[in-house]
């Protein structure tokens, strides 16, 4: 009887082993062995994905652009090599050029164009505002956009906006595009008021992104626009504004927009 139990247990283990689906490991499109996969540091496994297809298990990742797979240097051997700095610099430059092209093609208006008049409600106070005959700094932002939240920290965009915020002919208008009313109200009256006080005090909501779509492909973030009192776009910048040079350019655009020069 004991021998029968042992045989049955062995059979169950054997069946379980046979039933376990095979796992294939890929770095990019290159399949690698399990040993190679496990030898790759986790710090080099970008966008690590796991797919369980019942009869097949796949683990896949890609390498950061600073590294590449080398399948040519040694026959039947796969190596990971770090790219030379000159090659890395070329990749960075090419990416920046491609991103600039994509961003510029997504912009619908340009500096010098007439901006549409916008009517909005400030969430924190319920005050209604209209951009007509005001110089406006409009910043489209989203909770998922880390660069948006960074540039809206007090030391960046709000530092510039606060220089003009008490003027009757200037409006600072951060516009959130990815929240409903409940979430944005909780934010501007909660921890947002503590960490982003200027932004929280002036932010408005564009849940359907209809206002965002007037200026660019919806979801293009961060998007900063300066509109002059005459309704002319004085600055339109896709990307965060955090450097001293960028903040100086922003301030200059606002000054120009206030003077209508």
N, C-alpha and C positions, 0 to 999 in steps of 0.2 A: 504493500500500500504506500509506504514511504517512497519507494522507488517510482511509483506511478505519479505521485505528487511532484517529485523532482522533475520528471519528464514533462509533465504538463506545464510547470513553471518555465522550463527551458523553452517549451514550444511557444508560450505566450510572449516571452522576451524576444524570441526569434521573429515572431509575427510582427511585434512592435517595431523591431529594427527594420524589417522589410517595409513596414508601412511608413516609416519616417521619410519625408520627401527630401531629395537632395538639395543642398544649398550651393548656389553659384555666387561668386564674388566678382564684382566689376568695379574697376576704377575708370570712370568715363565709359568708353565702349570696349575697353580691354578687359577680358576675363583674366583673373589671377587666381592662384592657388589659395587655399585657406591659410596656409603657413605665411604666404606673402602678405595676405590681407591683415592677419593678426600682427605682423611685424611693422606695419605702417602706423606711425604715431597718430593718435586721435586728433592731434592738432592739425594734421594734414588732410583729414577726412572732412571735406566741405560738402554740405547738403547730403548728409548721410541718410539714405532711404532703406527701408526694409519692406519687402513685398512677400506676402505669403499667399501663394496661389493654390493651396491644398496639395497639389502634386509637385510643386516647385517652389523653392524659397530663394529669393534673390536679395542680396545686400549690395548696395551700390553707393558710390560717392564720387566726387570729383576732387581734383587737387587744386589748391590755390594757384593763381596765375604765376606765382613765383617759382613753382616747381612743375616738372613734366615727367611723363613716363618715357623711358629710353628703352626701346626694343631692338635697337640696331647695333649698339656698341659691342655687345657680346652675344654670340649665337645662342639661341634657346634660353636667354636670360632676360628678365625684365628688371630694370633699375629705376629708381626715382632720383632725378638729379635736380639740383637747384639751378635756375637759369642765371646766366651772368647778369650783372647789374645793367649793362647796356641794353640787353634784351628786355629786361623788366621795364626800363625807361621807355623803350619803344612801344611796348604793350600799353603802358599807362597813357602815353601820348595818343595812341590810336583809339583807345577807349574814350578819352576825353573828346576827341574830335567827333567820334561817332555819336556820343551822347549829346554834344552840342547840336549836331545836325537833327537828331530826333527831337530834342527839346524845341529847337527853332521852328521845325515843321509843325509842331503841336500848338504854337502860339498863333492866335487868330488876329490879334491887333499888334500894332507896333508903336514905337515912340513917334509922336507927332499926330497920331490918329485921334479922332474924337472918341471919348469914352462914353458908354451908355450911362444915363442917370440911374442910380440905384436907390431904392428905398428899403430900409432895414429896421429891425427892432434890436436894441441892445438888450441882451438877455438879463443882465444883472439889475437893470433899472426899469425895463419895459419902455424906455424912451424910444420914440420913432425918429429916425434921421433920414435925410436925403442928401446925396452927394452934390447936387446942383449948387454951383457958385461957392463950393468949398474946395480947398486944397486937401486931398485925401491920401493917406497912406493905407492901402488895402493889402492885407496879408491873408491869403487863403491857407488854412492849416487843417491838419487832421490828427487824431489821437495816434494813428498808426505811423505817423511821419516823425521820426526822431529828429531829423534836421529842422522841422518846423518848430517843435517844442524847444529845441536848443536856441534857435535865433529869437524866440519869444521870451527867453529868460531876460531878466531885468537889465543885464549888462549889454545887451545887443539892441534889437529894434526898439524896445521901450525906452532906452536911454535917449535915442534920437527923438522919438515921439513926444516924450515929456517936455522937450524944449518948446514945443508949440501947442501942447494940449490945452492950455488955457485960452488960446485965441478963438474967437468966435468964427473965424473963417478956416479953421483946420479941424479935420476929423481923422482919428486913428481907428481903423476898422479891421480888426482881425475877424475872419469869417471861417467858422468850422464847417466842414463838409461831410463829416462822417458820424454824426451823433443825432439822436432824437432829443426832443425838448427835455425829457426827464434827465437824461444823462448830462446834457450841457448845463442844466440848472444845478444839478448836484455838484458838478465840477466848479462852476464859477462861484458858488456859495460855500464850497468846501475847501479841499486841499489846493484847488487851482488858485483861489484867492490868496493862499499863503505862498505858493511857489511861483506863481505867475500873476501877481496882483494887477499889473497894468493891463495885461492881455485879458484877464478875467473881467475887469471892470468895463471893458469896451467891446467884448466879443459878440458877434452875431452868428446866426445859423443859416446854413444853405444845404439842408438835408438832401434835396433832390438835385443839387449841384447845378441848378439852372443859372445862377449868377456866375459860378465858376466857368460854365460853358460859354459865357459871353466873351471871355478873354482867351481861353485856351481849351485844349482837350480836357474834359473833366477828370480830375484826379491827379493832374500834373502838379507836383508839390516839391518844395515850397514855391509859392508864386507871389511875388511882391510887386505892387503897382503904385506909382505916384501919379495922381491926377491933379492938374493945376486948376485954379479957380475958374479958368476959362473952359474947362472940360477937356483939355488936351492932355494926353498921356505924356508925362515927362520922364518916366522911368518905368521899365518893365523888366523884371529880373526873375528868371527861373533858377532856383537854387537858393541855398541859405545865404544870409548876409550876416557875417560875424567878424570879418577882418576889419582892422581900423580903416583900411583903404575903402572897403565896400561901404562901411558906415558913413565915411566922409562923403562918398558919392551920393548916398541916400539923402543926407542932410542937404547937400547942394541942390539935388532935384527938388526937395521940398521948398527950399528958399526960392528957387526959380518959379515953382508953382504958385507960391504965395504972392510973388511980385508980378506974375503974368508976363515976365520978360521972355 
